Amino acid sequence: MQVQSLAYFRQMNRYFIEVSYNGKPYAGFQIQENANTVQKEVETALYTFFRKPFFLTGSSRTDTGVHALQNYFHFDSEDILLSSSIYNLNSILPDSIVIKNILAVKATAHCRFDALSREYEYFIYQQKDPFLKDIAFYYPYNLKIELLEEAAEIVKRHADFTSFSKRSTQVKTFECTIQQSRWSFKDNCIIYNVISNRFLRGMVRGLVATMLQVGRGNISTLDFEEIILAKDPSKANFAVPGHGLFLVKVKYPDAYFEQG
């Protein structure tokens, strides 16, 4: 029996699926009981097309309503999957999800643990626009951009983001290595861009909502830094909606996808 089991695992192939999605219809990325998620839809599409179950592991969780320009799953299969199946799978998937790539990788590749960084952007608009309402946060208040930029710089000086993690988060450490934190303007939006090796649950939205309080002059940049140092989520503000947040990129080592 043991010999047969080992033979079985030697036949398995590992694949990454690159996906992009509008998160509005979903209760998040990762599969949940009694809720529709991106993972559930992709697993259903795979089962429908290949007539066998697939069990996916996700690279980065996104919350209810959050979008992704790039995210990944990985899974094992004894079948050889061809890129030609992407068209068929996308025909099965709802319009809100698209598979962009199916990539053969080495057997030990892990889409979550091997990722070097994740990049997020949060979009805010200040003049009413019906074309932005589902993909950006309408925030029609006066903001001092220089204060937002000062707060973004403060973020880069710290590593412990306990204050910006929702209380229900179960992690071994609240430390994150922030590689980039900045505000910019594009297409009538104010955008917060942040890159880190990892993120805590609710972290980007917590940073954005609290920095907006700085930009409005409700708290100072000194207050903002004290919130970070407090390591207390009750001090931070999380009151911005998920639909303004995009997972932009998951970065892997150079030549990572050439090892399959």
RAGIFEN-V416138 format. One record per pair of residues at least 6 apart in sequence whose C-alpha atoms are under 8 Angstrom apart, sorted by the first residue. I is the first residue (numbers start at 1). J is the second residue. Records with the same first field share a line. If there is no record, write none. Layout:
I=J + J
//
This chain:
11=78
12=76 + 77 + 78 + 79
13=76 + 77 + 78 + 79 + 80 + 104 + 105 + 106 + 107
14=74 + 75 + 76 + 77 + 104 + 105 + 106 + 107 + 109
15=74 + 75 + 76 + 77 + 102 + 103 + 104 + 105
16=72 + 73 + 74 + 75 + 101 + 102 + 103 + 104 + 105 + 111
17=72 + 73 + 74 + 99 + 100 + 101 + 102 + 103
18=70 + 71 + 72 + 73 + 99 + 100 + 101 + 102
19=68 + 69 + 70 + 71 + 72 + 73 + 97 + 98 + 99 + 100 + 101
20=67 + 68 + 69 + 70 + 71 + 97 + 98 + 99 + 100
21=38 + 67 + 68 + 69 + 96 + 97 + 98
22=65 + 66 + 67 + 68 + 96 + 97
23=38 + 64 + 65 + 66 + 67 + 68 + 96 + 243
24=64 + 65 + 66 + 67 + 134 + 243
25=36 + 65 + 96
26=35 + 36 + 37 + 38 + 64 + 65
27=35 + 36 + 37 + 63 + 64 + 65
28=37 + 38 + 61 + 62 + 63 + 64 + 65 + 66
29=37 + 38 + 39 + 58 + 61 + 62 + 63 + 64
30=37 + 38 + 39 + 40 + 58 + 61 + 62
31=37 + 38 + 39 + 40
38=97
39=56 + 58
41=93 + 94
42=93
43=53 + 54 + 55 + 56
45=89 + 92 + 93
46=52 + 53 + 54 + 89
47=53 + 54
48=92
49=88 + 89
54=75 + 76 + 77
55=75 + 76
56=73 + 74 + 75
57=73 + 74 + 75 + 111 + 112
58=71 + 72 + 73 + 74 + 111 + 112
59=71 + 72 + 73 + 74 + 111 + 112 + 113 + 115 + 250
60=71 + 72 + 112 + 118
62=247
63=202 + 242
64=242
65=242 + 243
66=242 + 243 + 244 + 245 + 246 + 247
67=243 + 245 + 246 + 247
68=246 + 247 + 248
69=246 + 247 + 248 + 249
70=247 + 248 + 249 + 250
71=247 + 249 + 250
72=111 + 250
73=111
74=110 + 111
81=102
82=102
83=101 + 102
86=99 + 100 + 101 + 102
89=99
90=97 + 98 + 99
103=257 + 260
104=257 + 260
105=257 + 258 + 259 + 260
106=259 + 260
107=260
114=252 + 253
115=197 + 250 + 251 + 252 + 253
116=197 + 250 + 251 + 252 + 253
117=195 + 196 + 197 + 198 + 250 + 251 + 252
118=195 + 196 + 197 + 198 + 199 + 247 + 248 + 249 + 250 + 251
119=193 + 194 + 195 + 196 + 247 + 248 + 249 + 250
120=193 + 194 + 195 + 204 + 245 + 246 + 247 + 248 + 249
121=191 + 192 + 193 + 194 + 245 + 246 + 247 + 248
122=136 + 191 + 192 + 193 + 204 + 205 + 208 + 244 + 245 + 246
123=135 + 136 + 137 + 189 + 190 + 191 + 192 + 244 + 245
124=136 + 137 + 138 + 139 + 189 + 190 + 191 + 244
125=132 + 136 + 137 + 138 + 139 + 140 + 188 + 189 + 190
126=138 + 139 + 140 + 141 + 189
127=138 + 140
128=138
134=243 + 244
135=243 + 244 + 245
136=243 + 244 + 245
137=240 + 241 + 243 + 244
141=216
142=215 + 216
143=212 + 215 + 216 + 217
144=215 + 216 + 217
145=215
146=215
147=214 + 215 + 221
148=183 + 211 + 212 + 214 + 215
149=182 + 183
150=221
151=211 + 214 + 221 + 224 + 225
152=181 + 182 + 183 + 211
153=181 + 182
154=225
155=178 + 181
156=178 + 179 + 180 + 181
158=178 + 228
159=175 + 176 + 177 + 178
160=174 + 175 + 176 + 228 + 229 + 231
161=174 + 175 + 176 + 200 + 203 + 228 + 231
162=174 + 175 + 228 + 231 + 232 + 233
163=227 + 228 + 229 + 230 + 231 + 232 + 233 + 234 + 235 + 236
164=200 + 202 + 203 + 204 + 206 + 207 + 228 + 232 + 233 + 236
165=174 + 200 + 201 + 202 + 203 + 206 + 233
166=200 + 201 + 202 + 203 + 233
167=233
169=200 + 201
174=200
176=196 + 197 + 198 + 199
177=196 + 197 + 198
178=194 + 195 + 196 + 197
179=194 + 195 + 196 + 197
180=193 + 194 + 195 + 196
181=192 + 193 + 194 + 195
182=192 + 193 + 194
183=190 + 191 + 192 + 193
184=190 + 191 + 192 + 193
185=191
192=208
194=204
202=238
205=238 + 239 + 240 + 241 + 242 + 245
206=236 + 237 + 238 + 239 + 240
207=236 + 237 + 238
208=238 + 240
209=237 + 238 + 239 + 240
210=224 + 236 + 237 + 238
211=224
213=219
214=220 + 221 + 224
227=235 + 236
//
